[in-house]
């Protein structure tokens, strides 16, 4: 072999021999690293199952429980991977990987900040528990029944049968009205009586109509209050409370209450007036103008 090629070939063979010797020397560490990764994988699976069973007892959110158990498993496996790399004298590689993960995480945080915000909102909502599956809520102008609570979104079913998907970020920063998690709810029925009718008689008739009304909470008194002078009537409001009930039962109670008020007032000869406008054609009009009809003129003059 020419001397020109002999020196590079010798250097290459020497390098390969060094690598081979180093590889042979690292075989025990490589086997040990594989064993560590396998054991940490088994430990991660066991801890994941254990954490899932433990969280199922205290957290009523399948998505959050699943996420937590997965994170436990991934964390344990990651520790095993880093330990295996350390056994292979790849500490610099571990440091580089951690630095790279930090940079990638920062970049992804800026790129997917809305997704991350929805995700974190879902975690905080699951921990705080403002509502549960099956509750009727009003949020962001949407009223419906909670069908599913995920980590990034919440799905409602409106009373018209529509599926409403709301990002958790919107729910977390928006007031939520829960119609299910209540101890009771007040029904208010607004009505009016004619100016010419007796107000004491009206109050007596309306309250008597609700004696024996089985839907209201007997522990709370039914209220009858006059609220003002309307354009065509003396306005009043009837209030009664319902025990813990569904929204559909509230609507039924309000409907039956309106019927009772109407039937009682009709039976007593009391008037529920509709809007009235009074026109005064006389000469003396307070706060208005005198109306003097002009005689009709013929077409021919």
C-alpha positions in Angstrom: 0.0 0.0 0.0 1.4 3.4 -0.9 2.7 5.5 2.0 0.2 8.2 1.2 -2.7 6.0 2.0 -1.1 4.0 4.8 -1.2 6.7 7.4 -5.0 7.6 7.0 -5.9 3.9 7.0 -3.9 3.2 10.2 -5.6 6.2 11.8 -9.0 4.9 10.8 -8.3 1.4 12.0 -6.9 2.7 15.3 -10.1 4.8 15.7 -12.3 1.8 14.9 -10.4 -0.4 17.4 -10.8 2.3 20.1 -14.5 2.5 19.4 -14.8 -1.3 19.5 -12.9 -1.6 22.8 -15.0 1.2 24.3 -18.1 -0.5 23.0 -17.1 -3.8 24.6 -16.3 -2.0 27.8 -19.7 -0.3 27.7 -21.7 -3.6 27.2 -22.3 -4.1 31.0 -23.5 -0.5 31.3 -25.6 -0.8 28.2 -27.3 -3.9 29.6 -27.8 -2.2 32.9 -29.3 0.9 31.1 -31.8 -1.4 29.3 -32.7 -3.0 32.6 -33.2 0.4 34.2 -35.4 1.6 31.3 -37.5 -1.6 31.5 -37.9 -1.4 35.3 -38.8 2.2 35.2 -41.3 1.5 32.4 -43.0 -1.2 34.6 -42.9 1.1 37.6 -44.4 3.9 35.6 -47.3 1.7 34.5 -47.9 0.5 38.0 -47.8 4.1 39.4 -50.1 5.3 36.6 -52.7 2.7 37.5 -52.4 3.3 41.2 -52.7 7.1 40.8 -55.8 6.6 38.5 -57.5 4.4 41.2 -56.6 6.9 43.9 -57.8 9.9 42.0 -61.1 8.2 41.0 -62.0 8.3 44.7 -61.6 12.0 45.1 -61.9 13.6 41.6 -65.0 13.4 39.5 -63.4 14.2 36.2 -62.3 11.4 33.9 -60.2 13.7 31.7 -58.2 15.1 34.6 -57.7 11.6 36.1 -56.5 10.3 32.8 -54.1 13.2 32.2 -52.6 12.9 35.7 -52.0 9.2 35.4 -50.4 9.6 32.0 -48.2 12.4 33.3 -47.1 10.1 36.2 -46.2 7.4 33.8 -44.3 9.7 31.4 -42.4 11.3 34.3 -41.2 8.0 35.6 -40.1 6.8 32.2 -38.3 10.1 31.6 -36.4 9.6 34.8 -35.5 6.1 33.7 -34.3 7.4 30.3 -32.1 10.1 31.9 -30.6 7.6 34.3 -29.8 5.2 31.5 -28.1 7.9 29.5 -26.0 8.8 32.6 -25.0 5.1 32.9 -23.7 5.3 29.3 -21.6 8.4 30.2 -23.9 10.6 28.1 -24.4 13.3 30.7 -23.7 16.1 28.2 -26.4 14.6 26.0 -28.8 14.7 28.9 -28.0 18.4 29.5 -28.5 19.2 25.8 -31.8 17.3 25.8 -33.1 19.3 28.8 -32.0 22.6 27.3 -33.6 21.6 24.0 -36.8 20.6 25.7 -36.9 24.0 27.5 -36.4 25.9 24.2 -39.0 23.8 22.4 -41.5 24.2 25.3 -41.1 28.0 25.2 -41.6 28.1 21.5 -44.6 25.9 21.6 -46.0 28.0 24.5 -46.0 31.1 22.3 -47.2 29.3 19.2 -50.1 27.5 21.0 -50.9 29.9 23.8 -54.7 29.6 23.2 -54.6 25.9 23.3 -52.4 26.0 26.4 -54.7 28.5 28.1 -57.7 26.3 27.3 -55.8 23.3 28.7 -54.9 25.0 32.0 -58.4 26.4 32.3 -59.7 22.9 32.0 -57.4 21.7 34.7 -58.3 24.6 37.1 -62.0 24.1 36.4 -61.7 20.4 37.2 -60.1 21.3 40.4 -62.6 24.0 41.3 -65.7 22.2 40.1 -68.1 25.0 39.2 -70.4 22.5 37.5 -70.7 18.8 36.7 -71.9 16.7 33.8 -75.7 16.9 33.6 -76.0 20.4 35.2 -77.9 23.1 33.4 -75.8 26.2 33.0 -75.8 29.6 31.3 -72.4 30.7 30.1 -71.2 33.1 27.4 -74.9 33.6 26.4 -75.5 29.9 25.9 -78.0 27.9 28.0 -77.9 24.2 28.0 -77.1 20.9 29.7 -73.5 20.0 30.3 -72.8 16.8 28.2 -69.1 16.5 28.5 -66.2 18.3 30.3 -62.9 17.9 28.5 -59.6 19.5 29.3 -59.7 21.9 26.4 -63.5 22.4 25.9 -66.9 21.9 27.4 -69.8 20.6 25.4 -73.4 21.7 26.1 -76.7 20.5 24.7 -79.2 23.3 24.2 -82.9 22.7 24.7 -83.3 22.9 20.9 -81.0 19.9 20.6 -78.0 21.8 19.4 -74.4 20.9 20.4 -72.6 23.9 21.7 -68.8 23.6 22.1 -67.2 26.3 24.3 -63.4 26.6 24.9 -62.6 26.3 28.6 -60.7 29.6 28.5 -64.0 31.4 27.8 -65.8 29.5 30.6 -63.0 30.2 33.1 -63.1 33.9 32.6 -66.9 34.3 32.1 -69.6 34.3 34.9 -71.4 30.9 35.0 -75.0 30.6 36.1 -75.7 27.1 37.4 -79.4 26.2 37.5 -78.9 22.8 39.0 -76.7 23.3 42.1 -79.2 25.4 44.0 -81.1 24.9 47.2 -84.2 26.6 45.8 -85.4 29.1 43.3 -87.9 32.0 43.4 -90.7 32.3 40.8 -91.8 35.9 40.1 -95.1 36.6 38.2 -95.6 40.2 37.1 -99.1 41.3 36.4 -101.4 44.3 36.8 -105.0 45.3 37.8 -107.2 48.0 36.5 -107.1 51.4 38.2 -110.8 51.1 39.0 -110.5 47.8 40.9 -110.0 47.5 44.6 -106.3 46.8 45.5 -107.0 45.0 48.8 -109.5 42.8 47.1 -107.0 42.0 44.3 -104.3 41.0 46.9 -106.8 38.8 48.8 -108.0 37.0 45.6 -104.6 36.4 44.2 -103.1 35.0 47.5 -106.2 32.8 48.0 -105.6 31.3 44.6 -102.3 29.9 45.8 -103.6 28.2 48.9 -102.8 24.5 48.5 -100.5 25.2 45.6 -98.3 22.0 45.9 -95.3 23.2 43.9 -94.1 26.0 46.2 -91.9 25.6 49.2 -94.3 25.6 52.2 -91.4 26.8 54.5 -91.3 30.1 52.7 -94.2 32.6 52.6 -95.8 33.7 49.3 -95.3 37.4 48.7 -97.7 39.8 47.0 -96.2 43.3 46.3 -97.5 46.3 44.4 -94.6 47.6 42.3 -95.8 50.8 40.6 -98.2 52.8 38.6 -98.2 51.5 35.0 -99.6 53.1 31.9 -102.8 51.1 32.1 -102.7 49.3 35.4 -101.5 49.2 39.0 -98.6 46.7 38.6 -98.0 44.0 41.1 -95.7 41.0 41.5 -96.4 37.6 43.1 -93.4 35.7 44.4 -93.1 32.2 45.7 -90.2 29.8 46.2 -89.6 26.3 44.9 -87.5 23.7 46.6 -84.4 22.3 44.8 -85.8 21.6 41.3 -84.9 21.3 37.7 -85.3 24.1 35.2 -88.2 22.3 33.5 -90.1 22.1 36.8 -89.5 25.8 37.3 -91.0 26.6 33.9 -94.0 24.4 34.8 -94.5 26.1 38.1 -94.4 29.5 36.6 -96.8 28.5 33.9 -99.3 27.0 36.4 -98.9 30.1 38.6 -99.8 32.4 35.7 -102.9 30.4 35.0 -104.0 30.6 38.6 -103.6 34.4 38.7 -105.6 34.8 35.5 -108.4 32.4 36.5 -108.7 33.9 40.0 -109.0 37.4 38.8 -111.5 36.5 36.1 -113.6 34.7 38.6 -113.6 37.7 41.0 -114.4 40.2 38.2 -111.1 41.9 38.4 -109.6 43.3 35.2 -106.1 42.7 33.8 -105.9 45.6 31.4 -104.1 45.7 28.2 -102.3 48.9 27.1 -104.8 51.8 26.8 -104.4 55.2 25.2 -106.9 57.9 26.2 -107.8 60.6 23.7 -109.6 63.7 25.1 -111.4 65.9 22.5 -112.6 68.4 25.0 -111.4 72.0 25.3 -109.8 71.5 28.7 -106.9 69.1 28.3 -104.1 68.9 30.9 -100.7 68.3 29.4 -102.0 67.9 25.9 -103.3 69.8 22.8 -106.8 70.7 21.9 -108.1 68.7 19.0 -110.6 70.6 16.8 -111.7 68.5 13.9 -112.1 70.7 10.7 -115.1 70.3 8.6 -114.6 68.3 5.4 -114.5 70.2 2.2 -115.8 68.9 -1.0 -113.6 68.3 -4.0 -115.5 70.9 -6.0 -114.9 73.5 -3.3 
